[in-house]
Amino acid sequence: MTTQALQPHFRLEQKRRIIGDFPGPKSTALNARRSAVVAKGVASGVPVYVADADGGILHDVDGNSFIDFGSGIAVTSVGASDPAVVGAVKEQAEHFTHTCFMVTPYEGYIAVAEKLAELTPGDFEKRTVLFNSGAEAVENAVKIARMATGRPAVAAFDHAYHGRTNLTMALTAKSLPYKAGPDGTFGPFASEVYRLPMSYPFREENPSITGEEAAQRAISVMEKQIGAESLAAIIIEPVQGEGGFIVPADGFMPTLAAWAKEKGVVFIADEVQSGFCRTGEWFAVNHEGVVPDLITMAKGIAGGMPLSAVTGRADLLDAVHPGGLGGTYGGNPVACAAALAAIDTMTELDLSARARRIEEIVVPRLRALQEQTDIIGEVRGRGAMLAVEFVLPGTREPNPVATKAIAAACLEEGVIILTCGTYGNIIRLLPPLVIGEELLNDGLDVLEKAIRAVK
């Protein structure tokens, strides 16, 4: 079936509407309740509270309707209330919500593992283990690599983001707010984690450096500072997320993967944010034909339900002894049912093609705007994982002030925009993959107006 033949059906009208100042009275009241009981360390980027969501629209408790260009950070790719996901959740919950797979197992866990073996790259025998969050998946992928290789060290990259647990904070590059704050630190962090230079084409000192050359630069660091005989794994986001939606130069990942294979180092692709059709392929590594040894997944996997996974070579995962992997809620039956339904929706609607169509609409508009303004340094990304990097006029110096102002102006007009980047100067666009083109273009109109208004 073609994407033209199958169209998503929405409960809510797919229209932006702001009916008054916001946050409105109900959101304001909820915020007062929140401040009395919720830790201030949990921050929210938008000051309104959601009452309903569907397709590309969020309704707040005061009756405003916002275009969602965030998807809960790339989670609700099939929409926030996809009928298939909702139906699967209801049906499973009517039977049982939990037994713990490590105690009394159930078919849903196996069915998800079978589906991931089919979808992930590589024609080798695979195994899967399920968890709840992306950070859990990453942490366990490192555990698996260390156990399988008998080596301690792990290499991660500049601008990387891998999570908020102790080990994944060590893997994450950005300090504030993830590893430290104005008054202290979450450390000490896990040891035997090493940092490698990333391929960041827009910010390379040598603009002509190729992906292969940038990879050799990183390999030189590994060989000199770690030694392949001590290195268990290299972990990389094929498109970096929080670090700024950085797409490495062509050839960077294939060169790293080839070196890792030669040296017996486990190559881990962190596809927590980039996976499940987000970049126009099921997984971002597919764009260059890279086959990782292990792949970590979460976010878009289950239509908004908490689920994550590590899938990869059977010999690696089976190197861990029985009882060495797992968790009370890992592979929860309701979340597994949601994942199977979400993957069906992705397949039936061909959401990889829809992501590519979003790129076809967004990128030319923003690059045309780049030619007309002096604060856009680069427009980049793949599929529906797109970014605009803002700079001080006439330079490559980061411009976080403009970035913050643009996001705020969009919100006032009813468009939810996320920011990111090591320097806080990136607007990232992560619309639901089911968003209608009329709604997408309306949101882009608002974004363009906000960018043009920056002085």
Residue pairs with C-beta under 8 A, 6 or more apart in sequence:
1 348
1 350
2 350
3 349
3 350
3 353
3 354
3 357
6 348
6 349
6 350
7 349
8 55
8 79
8 82
8 345
8 349
8 434
9 83
10 54
10 55
10 57
10 79
11 54
11 81
12 52
12 53
12 54
12 55
12 57
12 59
12 65
13 57
13 65
14 55
14 56
14 57
14 435
14 436
14 438
14 439
15 57
15 65
15 439
16 57
16 65
16 66
16 67
16 413
16 414
16 415
16 439
16 442
16 443
16 446
17 64
17 65
17 414
18 64
18 65
18 412
18 413
18 414
19 62
19 63
19 64
20 62
20 64
22 47
22 48
22 60
22 62
22 64
23 31
23 47
23 48
23 49
23 62
24 48
24 60
24 61
24 62
24 63
24 64
25 62
26 49
26 60
26 61
26 62
27 47
27 48
27 49
27 60
27 61
27 62
30 49
30 61
31 47
31 49
43 177
45 418
45 419
46 411
46 416
48 60
48 61
48 62
48 64
48 66
49 60
49 61
50 58
50 59
50 60
50 61
51 59
51 60
51 61
52 58
52 59
52 81
53 59
53 68
53 76
53 79
53 80
53 81
54 79
54 80
54 81
55 79
55 80
55 432
55 434
55 435
55 436
55 439
56 67
56 68
56 79
56 431
56 432
56 434
56 435
56 436
56 439
56 440
56 443
57 65
57 66
57 67
57 68
57 439
58 65
58 66
58 68
58 80
58 416
59 65
59 66
60 66
64 414
65 414
66 411
66 414
66 415
66 416
67 414
67 415
67 416
67 431
67 439
67 442
67 443
67 446
68 76
68 80
68 416
68 431
68 432
68 435
69 415
69 416
69 417
69 418
69 429
69 430
69 431
69 443
69 447
70 416
70 417
70 418
70 430
71 77
71 430
71 431
71 432
72 80
72 304
73 273
73 299
73 418
73 430
74 241
74 273
74 274
74 278
74 299
74 300
74 385
74 430
75 299
75 300
75 304
76 300
76 303
76 304
76 432
77 276
77 277
77 278
77 300
77 303
77 342
77 346
77 351
77 384
77 432
77 433
77 434
78 84
78 85
78 300
78 303
78 342
78 345
78 346
78 349
78 351
78 432
78 433
78 434
79 303
79 432
79 434
80 304
80 432
82 303
82 341
82 342
82 345
82 434
84 341
84 342
84 344
84 345
85 302
85 303
85 304
85 305
85 338
85 341
85 342
85 345
87 341
88 337
88 338
88 340
88 341
89 305
89 334
89 337
89 338
89 341
91 337
92 108
92 333
92 334
92 336
92 337
93 334
96 106
96 333
97 332
97 333
97 334
98 329
98 332
98 333
98 334
99 105
99 106
99 333
100 328
100 329
101 109
101 130
101 326
101 330
101 331
102 326
102 328
106 333
106 336
108 331
108 333
108 336
108 337
108 340
109 130
109 331
109 333
109 336
111 336
111 340
112 128
112 130
112 307
112 309
112 331
112 336
112 339
112 340
113 127
113 128
113 130
113 309
113 311
115 339
115 340
115 343
116 126
116 128
116 297
116 309
116 311
117 126
117 128
117 311
119 282
119 283
119 343
120 126
120 282
120 283
120 295
120 311
120 312
121 283
121 285
121 286
121 290
121 291
121 292
121 295
122 291
122 292
122 312
122 313
124 313
124 314
125 313
125 314
126 311
126 312
126 313
126 314
127 311
127 312
127 313
127 314
127 316
127 317
127 318
128 309
128 310
128 311
128 317
129 140
129 309
129 310
129 317
129 325
129 326
129 330
130 307
130 308
130 309
130 330
130 331
130 336
131 137
131 140
131 307
131 308
131 309
131 310
131 327
131 330
131 331
132 306
132 307
132 308
132 327
132 329
132 330
132 332
132 335
133 163
133 298
133 306
133 308
134 162
134 163
134 270
134 272
134 273
134 296
134 297
134 298
134 299
134 308
135 162
135 163
135 164
135 165
135 168
136 163
136 165
136 308
136 327
136 330
137 272
137 296
137 297
137 298
137 308
137 309
137 310
138 162
138 163
138 167
138 168
138 171
138 235
138 268
138 270
138 272
138 296
139 163
139 165
139 167
139 168
140 310
140 325
141 233
141 235
141 268
141 294
141 296
141 310
141 312
142 154
142 167
142 171
142 232
142 233
142 235
142 268
143 320
143 324
143 325
144 266
144 294
144 310
144 312
144 316
144 317
144 319
144 320
144 325
145 151
145 154
145 232
145 233
145 266
145 268
145 293
145 294
145 316
146 152
146 154
146 232
146 233
147 319
147 320
147 324
148 232
148 266
148 315
148 316
148 319
148 320
149 232
149 233
149 264
149 265
149 266
151 229
151 230
151 231
151 232
152 192
152 230
152 232
153 192
153 193
153 194
153 226
153 230
153 231
153 232
154 171
154 192
154 193
154 194
154 231
154 232
154 233
154 234
154 235
155 193
155 194
155 195
155 196
155 218
155 222
155 226
155 231
155 233
155 234
155 235
156 162
156 171
156 172
156 173
156 193
156 194
156 195
156 196
156 234
156 235
156 236
157 173
157 195
157 196
157 197
157 198
157 218
157 236
157 237
157 240
158 173
158 195
158 196
158 197
158 198
158 200
158 243
158 422
159 173
159 174
159 198
159 200
159 240
159 243
159 244
159 246
159 422
160 171
160 172
160 173
160 198
160 235
160 236
160 237
160 240
160 243
161 172
161 173
161 174
161 178
161 237
161 240
161 241
161 242
161 243
162 168
162 171
162 172
162 235
162 237
162 270
163 169
163 171
163 172
164 172
164 178
166 186
166 189
166 190
167 189
167 190
167 193
169 178
169 179
169 186
169 187
169 189
169 190
170 189
170 190
170 191
170 193
171 193
171 235
172 178
172 179
172 242
173 195
173 243
173 422
174 242
174 243
174 422
176 182
179 185
179 186
179 187
179 189
180 186
180 187
194 221
194 222
194 225
194 226
196 218
196 221
196 222
196 234
197 214
197 217
197 218
197 221
198 214
198 218
198 240
198 243
198 246
198 248
199 209
199 211
199 214
199 215
199 246
199 248
199 249
199 252
200 244
200 246
200 248
201 207
201 247
201 248
201 249
202 377
202 378
202 380
202 389
202 396
203 396
204 214
209 217
209 249
210 249
210 251
211 248
211 249
211 250
211 251
211 252
211 253
211 254
211 255
212 251
212 252
212 255
214 248
214 249
214 252
215 251
215 252
215 253
215 255
215 256
215 259
216 255
218 256
219 255
219 256
219 259
222 228
222 231
222 234
228 263
228 264
228 265
231 263
231 265
232 265
232 266
233 265
233 266
233 267
233 268
233 294
234 256
234 260
234 265
234 266
234 267
234 268
235 268
235 270
236 253
236 256
236 267
236 268
236 269
236 270
237 243
237 269
237 270
237 271
237 272
237 273
237 274
238 248
238 253
238 269
238 270
238 271
238 274
238 279
238 283
238 284
238 285
238 287
238 290
239 245
239 246
239 247
239 273
239 274
239 279
239 284
239 381
239 382
239 385
240 246
241 272
241 273
241 274
241 420
242 420
242 421
243 420
243 421
243 422
244 387
244 389
244 420
244 421
244 422
244 423
244 426
245 380
245 381
245 385
245 386
245 387
245 420
245 426
245 428
246 380
247 380
247 381
247 382
250 288
251 288
253 285
253 288
253 290
254 288
254 289
254 290
256 267
257 267
257 290
257 291
257 292
259 265
260 266
260 267
260 293
261 267
266 293
266 294
266 316
267 290
267 292
267 293
267 294
268 292
268 293
268 294
268 295
268 296
269 283
269 284
269 285
269 290
269 292
269 294
269 295
269 296
270 296
271 283
271 284
271 285
271 295
271 296
271 297
272 296
272 297
272 298
272 299
272 308
273 299
273 385
274 283
274 284
274 382
274 385
275 282
275 283
275 284
275 295
275 297
275 299
275 300
275 301
276 282
276 283
276 297
276 299
276 300
276 301
276 342
276 343
276 346
277 300
277 346
277 351
277 352
277 354
277 355
277 383
277 433
278 284
278 300
278 355
278 383
278 384
278 385
278 430
278 433
279 287
279 355
279 381
279 382
279 383
279 384
279 385
280 287
280 352
280 353
280 355
280 356
280 359
280 382
280 383
280 384
281 287
281 352
281 383
282 352
283 295
284 382
284 385
285 291
285 292
285 295
287 382
292 312
293 312
293 313
293 316
294 310
294 311
294 312
294 313
294 316
294 317
295 310
295 311
295 312
296 308
296 309
296 310
297 308
297 309
297 310
297 311
298 307
298 308
298 309
300 342
301 307
301 308
301 309
301 339
301 342
301 343
302 335
302 336
302 338
302 339
302 342
303 338
303 339
303 341
303 342
303 345
304 338
305 332
305 334
305 335
305 338
305 339
306 329
306 332
306 335
307 331
307 332
307 335
307 336
307 338
307 339
310 317
317 325
345 351
346 352
346 433
349 433
349 434
351 433
351 434
352 383
354 384
354 433
354 434
355 383
355 384
355 385
355 433
356 383
357 437
358 383
358 384
358 386
358 431
358 433
358 435
358 440
359 381
359 382
359 383
359 384
359 386
361 437
361 440
361 441
361 444
362 386
362 429
362 440
362 444
363 379
363 381
363 386
365 444
365 448
366 376
366 379
366 386
366 388
366 444
367 379
369 376
369 448
369 451
369 452
370 376
370 378
370 379
372 452
373 451
373 452
373 454
374 393
374 394
375 390
375 391
375 392
375 393
375 399
375 402
375 451
375 454
376 388
376 389
376 390
376 391
376 451
377 389
377 390
377 391
377 396
378 387
378 388
378 389
379 386
379 387
379 388
379 389
380 386
380 387
380 389
381 387
381 429
384 429
384 430
384 431
384 433
385 428
385 429
385 430
386 428
386 429
387 420
387 421
387 426
387 427
387 428
387 429
388 426
388 427
388 429
388 451
389 398
389 421
389 425
389 426
390 398
390 399
390 400
390 402
390 403
390 406
390 425
390 426
390 427
391 397
391 398
391 399
391 425
392 398
392 399
398 421
398 423
398 424
398 425
399 425
400 423
400 424
400 425
402 425
402 454
403 419
403 421
403 424
403 425
403 426
403 427
404 419
404 424
405 450
405 454
406 417
406 427
406 447
406 450
406 451
406 454
407 417
407 418
407 419
407 427
409 449
409 450
409 453
410 416
410 417
410 446
410 447
410 450
411 417
413 446
413 449
413 450
414 446
415 443
415 446
415 447
417 427
417 429
417 447
418 427
418 428
418 430
419 426
419 427
419 428
420 426
420 428
427 447
431 440
431 443
